[in-house]
Amino acid sequence: MESSLALQPPLTHDEAAGPKTYVLDTNVLLHDPTAISAFNEHHVVIPMTVLEELDHIKDRRDKTVSREARIAIQLIDRIVDAATPHEIQEGVEVPGSTLQGPPGTLAIYPDQLITDDSDIPYLDGTPDQANDNRIINVAIKLQAEHPERFVCLVTKDINMRIKAKGSGLLHVEDYRRDRVLDDIDLLTKGYEHVAGDFWDGVDEVDTLREDDLTLHRVPRAALPQAYPNQFLFDEHDFLAFVVRIDGQHVYLRCDSRDGLMNQRFWGLAPRNLDQAMAMALLADDDVDMTVLTGPAGSGKTLLALAYGLQGILEEGRYSKLIVARSTPPIAEDIGFLPGTEEEKMAPWLAAFDDNLEILHGTDESCAGSIEYVKERANIQFKSLNFMRGRSFNNAYIIIDEAQGLSQFQLKSVISRVGEGSKIVVLGNLAQIDNKYISPLTSGLTYLVEKSKHYEHAGVMHIGGILRSRLAAFAEEEL
C-alpha cells in the first residue's frame, strides 16, 4: 500500500509550528528514567505499549533495569496523578521541564486502539515485533494527523530507527540528552602532550613552596583546557602534574619521568609512561576515584589489582578489596542455583584470577599464594546488581567492564563509596555489548567528562597493548 505521506518534504526543527512532538520508546526510559523532563517546552507522547513493557520489566529479577522501570513509572504517575482521562490523552504539564516559559507536556497514547487504516501506513508483524511496531504506528499516525507539526520517534534501538524510517516516518532520533561529547575522539585522556618545549609557550611563571611541595604557578590562559590531576609532558624532559586550578592560575608540580617509571606496585613495574601516570593516580591519597580507560591488554585491571593488594597488605590503607562488575544474566539464569555470591560470580571475574596469577606466577606455589592473598586481602567478588543500598567504608573497590553501564547505574554504584575508600573504574569503550549504549552515551564516557574537573578524581587513558603481539594485532587490525 502506497501513501502520499512518504512524498511530503520533511519538516525541519525550524519549520515546525509550535511545540514539537516526541514519541518515546521504552528503552529511552530505561536508559534515563527522567527523560520525560528532558524535552523542554515540547510535547512528549508515551504509547500505552511502553507502559505495558515498563510494567513487565519492573518485576524482573534483574535489579538493574527493574529499578529504572519503577522510577520511570513513579515519575509518570506523579505527573498525571490528578489529571482526567481526557487531559492525560491531550497532554499534562511536566513540572521542571523548563526554567522559564511554558512547560512541556506529557500524554499517554492509547495505541491499542490503532487499527489498519487505508489512509495511513500501518506496521504489522510477528508477535516478537508487535510492541516495536505499535510504538512506530503511534508516531506515524501522529505525523499523518498533524502534518504541520514536527513529530519524532526517539529510540535507542538502531533497528527500530531503520524500520520507522522505512515505514514513512520522517523524523527518528537517538536519545542524546546524556551525550557529553560530539565525537568520542575528544574524550579526555588524563594527559596532554605538548608539542615542542612546554616552557616556550609560557610567558609568566612563579615558583612557590607549599609544605614539602615546590609548585610552578602559570597563567590560566597558558593552559585554558587544564583540569585537576592532569599530566602534562612535552617532547623533551618536561613532565608536570596539575595540582589545582583557581580563577587566574594553574599550579603545576614538576615530576621526573624516571621517578614515575621506577614505581612498584606489589612487585609490578610500569611498562610505558601511560601506565606510570596511571599508577601515580592510583597511589595519590587525594584522589578518591580513578577512571582507567584503554584497549584490551593495556594493563588496566592488572595495575588496579596490584595497587589494591599493596594498599591493603603493605600499606594498611584499606580493610578489604571489592571487585564488581555488571552481570545481568546472573539474576535470571543462575540466581537460584546453590553457591555463594562469589562462586556465582567466578565465571565473570576469571580475569582477576588471571591477573593474580601474573602477579604471583613466579612463586614456588602459585595456587597457594593466590589463595593466601585472597584471604589476607579480604578480596570479595560482587555483582553490581546487589550493591545498591549498601555502604562500603575503608574499602578498595574495582568496577570492571564499566563501558556497558549507563550513567545512572554508575552513579548508583559510586554513591555507595564511604569514608576511607577508593574506587577504580575500568573500561574499554571499544567493547560495548549493551545494544542500547554507544561509546558516546556510555556511562563511562559520561563519568570521564563529568569527573575530570573534580579535584578528588583522576582520569587516565592507557594506550598500547602490552598483553602480547597477537593481542595488539587483534585489537588494531581485526
C-alpha positions in Angstrom: 0.0 0.0 0.0 1.5 3.3 -1.1 0.9 6.6 0.7 1.4 10.2 -0.3 2.9 10.7 3.2 6.3 9.4 2.1 6.4 12.0 -0.7 6.0 15.0 1.6 9.2 17.0 2.3 10.2 16.6 5.9 9.6 19.5 8.3 12.8 20.7 9.9 13.0 21.8 13.5 12.8 25.4 12.4 9.9 24.9 10.0 7.7 23.1 12.6 4.9 25.3 14.0 4.6 25.3 17.8 5.9 22.7 20.2 7.4 19.6 18.7 6.1 16.1 19.4 8.4 13.3 20.6 7.2 9.7 20.9 9.4 7.8 23.4 10.4 4.2 23.1 10.7 2.0 26.2 14.5 1.8 26.1 14.7 5.6 26.4 13.0 5.5 29.8 15.1 2.5 30.9 18.3 4.4 29.9 17.1 7.6 31.6 14.0 7.3 33.8 13.8 11.2 33.9 13.8 11.5 30.1 10.2 12.9 30.2 11.5 16.2 31.6 14.4 16.4 29.0 12.4 17.8 26.1 11.9 21.4 27.4 8.7 23.0 26.2 7.8 20.3 23.8 5.1 17.6 23.8 6.1 14.1 24.9 4.0 11.1 24.0 4.2 7.7 25.7 2.3 4.9 23.9 0.3 2.5 26.1 2.6 -0.3 24.9 5.6 1.5 26.6 3.7 1.4 29.9 2.9 -2.2 29.4 6.6 -3.0 28.8 7.6 -1.0 31.8 5.1 -2.9 33.9 6.5 -6.2 32.8 10.1 -5.1 33.3 9.6 -3.6 36.8 9.1 -7.1 38.2 12.2 -8.7 36.7 14.8 -10.3 38.9 17.4 -8.2 37.1 17.5 -5.4 39.6 19.3 -3.0 37.2 16.6 -2.5 34.7 13.7 -3.2 37.0 14.8 -0.2 39.2 14.8 2.1 36.2 11.4 0.9 35.1 9.9 1.6 38.6 11.5 5.1 38.7 10.0 5.9 35.3 6.5 4.6 36.2 6.6 6.6 39.5 7.6 9.8 37.7 4.8 9.3 35.1 2.3 8.7 37.9 3.3 11.9 39.8 2.7 13.9 36.6 -0.6 12.5 35.6 -2.0 11.6 39.0 -4.5 14.4 39.3 -5.4 14.7 35.6 -8.6 13.5 33.9 -8.5 10.8 31.3 -9.1 13.4 28.6 -6.2 15.6 29.9 -3.9 12.5 30.0 -4.6 11.9 26.3 -4.2 15.5 25.3 -1.2 16.4 27.5 -0.4 17.2 31.1 2.2 19.8 32.1 5.6 18.4 33.1 6.9 20.3 36.1 10.5 21.4 35.8 10.8 20.8 32.1 11.7 24.5 31.5 13.2 27.1 33.7 11.1 29.9 32.1 8.3 30.0 29.6 5.6 27.3 29.1 6.4 23.9 30.4 6.4 20.8 28.3 3.5 18.3 28.3 3.2 14.6 28.6 0.4 12.5 27.0 -0.4 8.8 27.1 -1.5 7.5 23.7 -3.9 4.5 23.7 -2.1 2.7 20.8 -4.1 -0.5 21.4 -6.9 1.3 19.6 -5.0 1.9 16.4 -6.2 -0.3 13.5 -5.2 -0.7 9.9 -6.3 2.5 8.2 -6.2 2.7 4.4 -5.1 6.3 4.5 -2.2 5.8 6.9 0.7 3.4 6.7 0.3 0.6 9.3 3.0 -1.7 10.5 2.0 -5.3 11.3 4.4 -8.1 12.2 5.1 -11.2 14.2 4.4 -11.3 17.9 8.1 -10.6 18.6 7.9 -7.4 16.6 4.4 -6.3 17.8 5.4 -3.9 20.5 8.0 -2.1 18.4 5.6 -1.8 15.5 2.8 -0.5 17.7 5.1 2.2 19.0 6.1 3.1 15.5 2.5 3.2 14.4 1.8 5.9 17.1 4.4 8.2 15.6 3.2 7.5 12.0 -0.4 8.2 13.0 0.5 11.5 14.8 2.6 12.6 11.8 -0.4 11.9 9.4 -2.9 13.7 11.7 -0.7 16.7 12.4 1.4 17.4 9.2 2.1 20.9 10.4 4.0 19.5 13.5 7.4 18.1 13.9 6.7 14.5 15.0 9.7 12.4 16.0 10.2 8.9 17.4 13.0 8.7 20.0 14.6 5.3 20.5 17.9 3.8 21.3 17.2 0.8 19.2 19.1 1.2 15.8 17.0 -1.4 14.0 13.8 0.3 15.2 15.0 3.6 13.8 15.6 2.0 10.4 12.2 0.3 10.5 10.5 3.6 11.4 12.2 5.5 8.6 11.4 2.7 6.1 7.8 2.9 7.1 7.5 6.5 6.2 8.3 8.3 9.5 10.1 11.5 8.6 12.0 12.1 11.9 13.6 9.4 14.0 16.4 10.2 16.6 18.6 8.5 19.2 18.2 9.9 22.7 21.0 12.4 23.1 20.5 14.1 26.5 23.3 12.1 28.1 25.8 12.8 25.4 28.7 14.9 26.8 30.7 14.7 23.6 30.1 15.1 19.8 33.0 12.8 19.0 34.5 10.0 21.1 38.0 11.1 19.8 37.5 14.2 22.1 37.3 12.1 25.2 39.6 13.2 28.0 42.8 11.2 28.2 44.1 12.4 31.5 47.2 14.0 30.0 48.2 16.5 27.3 51.2 16.0 25.1 52.6 19.5 24.3 54.4 19.9 21.0 57.9 21.2 21.3 59.1 22.7 24.5 56.4 23.4 27.1 58.1 26.5 28.6 58.3 28.2 25.2 54.5 28.7 25.4 54.6 30.2 28.9 55.3 33.9 29.2 55.0 34.1 33.0 55.7 31.7 35.8 56.1 31.9 39.6 57.6 29.4 41.9 56.3 28.9 45.4 56.7 26.5 48.3 53.7 24.8 50.0 54.6 22.4 52.8 57.1 20.0 51.1 56.0 20.8 47.6 57.5 23.1 45.0 54.8 24.4 42.7 55.1 26.4 39.5 52.2 28.9 39.0 51.4 29.7 35.4 48.6 31.9 34.0 45.3 30.1 33.2 45.5 31.5 29.7 48.6 29.4 29.0 46.6 26.2 29.8 43.0 27.0 29.1 41.9 23.3 28.9 43.8 22.2 32.0 41.9 20.4 34.8 43.0 19.0 38.2 45.1 15.8 38.4 46.0 16.1 34.7 49.5 15.3 33.5 51.4 17.5 31.0 54.5 16.5 29.1 56.4 17.7 26.1 58.8 16.3 23.5 61.8 16.9 25.8 62.1 16.1 29.5 59.3 18.2 30.9 56.6 16.3 32.8 54.2 18.0 35.3 51.1 17.3 37.3 48.2 19.8 37.7 47.8 20.1 41.5 45.0 22.6 41.4 43.4 25.4 39.4 41.9 28.7 40.5 40.4 31.6 38.6 43.6 33.0 37.3 46.3 30.3 37.6 47.3 26.7 37.2 49.5 25.2 39.8 52.0 22.6 38.5 54.2 20.1 40.3 57.1 19.0 38.1 57.7 15.3 38.2 60.5 13.1 36.9 59.8 10.6 34.2 62.4 8.3 35.7 60.7 8.6 39.1 57.3 7.6 37.6 58.9 4.7 35.7 60.6 3.4 38.9 57.3 3.0 40.8 56.4 -0.5 42.0 53.0 -2.0 43.0 53.2 -5.4 44.5 56.3 -6.0 42.5 54.8 -4.7 39.3 56.6 -2.0 37.3 55.1 0.2 34.6 55.9 -0.7 31.0 55.2 2.7 29.4 54.5 6.3 30.5 50.7 5.8 30.4 50.9 3.0 32.9 53.3 5.1 35.1 50.9 8.1 35.1 48.0 5.7 36.0 50.0 4.3 38.9 50.7 7.7 40.2 46.9 8.5 40.2 46.2 5.2 41.9 48.7 5.9 44.7 47.6 9.5 45.2 46.0 9.9 48.7 44.0 12.9 47.5 42.4 11.0 44.6 39.3 9.1 45.8 38.3 7.9 42.3 40.5 6.8 39.4 39.0 6.1 36.0 41.2 4.0 33.7 40.2 3.6 30.0 42.1 1.9 27.2 42.1 -1.1 24.9 42.1 -4.7 26.0 45.6 -5.8 27.0 46.7 -2.3 28.1 47.1 -3.3 31.7 44.2 -1.5 33.4 43.0 -4.5 35.5 46.5 -5.6 36.4 47.5 -2.1 37.7 44.3 -1.6 39.6 44.6 -5.0 41.3 48.3 -4.6 42.1 47.8 -1.3 43.9 44.8 -2.8 45.8 47.0 -5.6 47.1 49.7 -3.1 48.1 47.3 -0.7 49.6 45.8 -3.4 51.8 48.7 -5.8 52.6 51.7 -3.5 52.6 50.4 0.0 53.4 47.3 -1.0 55.5 45.2 1.8 53.9 42.1 -0.4 53.3 40.5 -3.3 55.0 39.1 -5.2 52.0 39.2 -5.3 48.2 35.9 -5.4 46.4 35.8 -6.4 42.8 32.5 -5.9 41.0 31.0 -5.8 37.5 27.6 -5.9 36.0 26.3 -9.4 35.3 22.7 -9.2 34.0 22.4 -13.0 33.3 23.2 -13.9 36.9 19.8 -12.8 38.2 17.9 -14.6 35.5 20.0 -17.7 34.7 21.8 -18.8 37.9 20.4 -16.7 40.7 18.7 -19.6 42.4 21.4 -22.2 41.9 23.3 -23.3 45.0 26.5 -21.5 45.9 27.8 -18.2 47.4 27.7 -14.9 45.5 31.5 -15.3 45.0 31.0 -18.8 43.5 28.3 -17.5 41.1 30.5 -14.6 40.1 33.5 -16.7 39.3 32.9 -17.1 35.5 32.5 -13.3 35.1 35.6 -12.5 37.2 38.0 -15.0 36.0 40.1 -12.1 34.6 41.1 -11.2 38.1 42.3 -14.7 38.9 44.3 -14.5 35.7 45.9 -11.2 36.9 46.6 -12.7 40.3 48.4 -15.5 38.6 50.5 -13.0 36.7 51.4 -11.2 39.9 52.4 -14.5 41.6 53.4 -16.6 38.7 57.0 -16.9 39.8 56.1 -18.0 43.3 57.0 -21.6 44.3 53.4 -22.4 44.8 51.3 -20.1 42.6 47.9 -21.5 43.6 48.8 -21.4 47.3 50.0 -17.8 47.0 46.8 -16.7 45.3 44.5 -18.3 47.9 46.6 -16.8 50.6 46.4 -13.3 49.1 42.7 -13.6 48.5 42.2 -14.4 52.2 44.7 -11.9 53.6 43.5 -9.0 51.4 39.8 -10.0 52.1 39.0 -10.0 48.3 35.3 -10.0 47.7 33.6 -10.5 44.4 30.3 -8.7 44.0 27.6 -8.2 41.3 26.6 -4.6 40.8 23.0 -5.8 40.8 23.2 -6.3 44.5 25.3 -3.3 45.6 22.5 -0.7 45.9 21.6 0.3 49.4 25.0 -0.7 50.8 27.8 1.5 52.1 31.5 0.5 51.7 33.9 2.0 54.2 37.7 1.6 54.2 37.5 -0.4 51.0 39.4 -0.5 47.8 36.7 -1.0 45.1 37.3 -2.0 41.5 34.4 -1.7 39.0 35.3 -3.7 35.9 33.8 -3.5 32.4 32.1 -0.2 33.1 31.7 0.7 29.4 28.4 -1.2 29.3 26.8 0.7 32.2 24.6 3.8 31.9 25.3 7.0 33.8 22.6 6.2 36.3 24.0 2.7 37.0 27.5 4.1 37.6 26.1 6.9 39.8 24.3 4.4 41.9 27.5 2.4 42.5 29.8 5.4 43.1 27.3 6.8 45.6 27.9 3.7 47.7 31.5 4.6 48.4 32.0 5.5 52.1 34.7 7.1 54.2 38.3 6.0 53.7 37.6 4.2 50.5 38.9 4.5 47.0 37.1 3.4 43.8 38.8 2.5 40.5 36.5 2.3 37.4 37.8 0.3 34.4 36.5 0.1 30.9 37.2 -0.2 27.2 34.8 1.8 25.0 35.7 -0.4 22.0 34.0 -3.4 23.6 30.4 -2.4 24.5 27.9 -5.3 24.5 24.8 -3.3 25.6 22.8 -2.8 22.4 21.3 0.5 23.8 24.7 2.1 24.7 27.3 3.5 22.3 30.7 5.0 23.1 29.1 8.5 23.1 26.3 7.5 25.5 28.2 5.1 27.8 28.1 5.9 31.5 31.9 5.5 31.4 32.2 8.4 28.9 29.8 10.5 31.0 31.9 9.7 34.1 35.2 10.7 32.5 33.9 14.0 31.2 31.9 14.9 34.3 34.6 14.0 36.9 37.7 15.5 35.2 37.1 18.8 36.9 36.6 17.3 40.3 39.7 17.8 42.4 39.5 14.3 44.0 39.1 12.3 40.8 41.7 11.3 38.3 41.4 10.0 34.7 43.9 8.2 32.6 43.7 6.6 29.1 46.3 3.8 28.9 47.4 3.3 25.3 49.4 0.5 23.9 48.6 -3.2 24.1 51.1 -5.0 26.2 49.4 -8.4 26.6 51.1 -9.9 23.5 51.9 -9.1 19.9 49.0 -11.2 18.8 46.6 -9.3 21.1 48.0 -6.0 19.7 47.3 -7.3 16.1 43.8 -8.4 17.0 42.9 -5.0 18.6 44.3 -2.9 15.8 43.7 -4.9 12.7 40.8 -7.4 13.2 
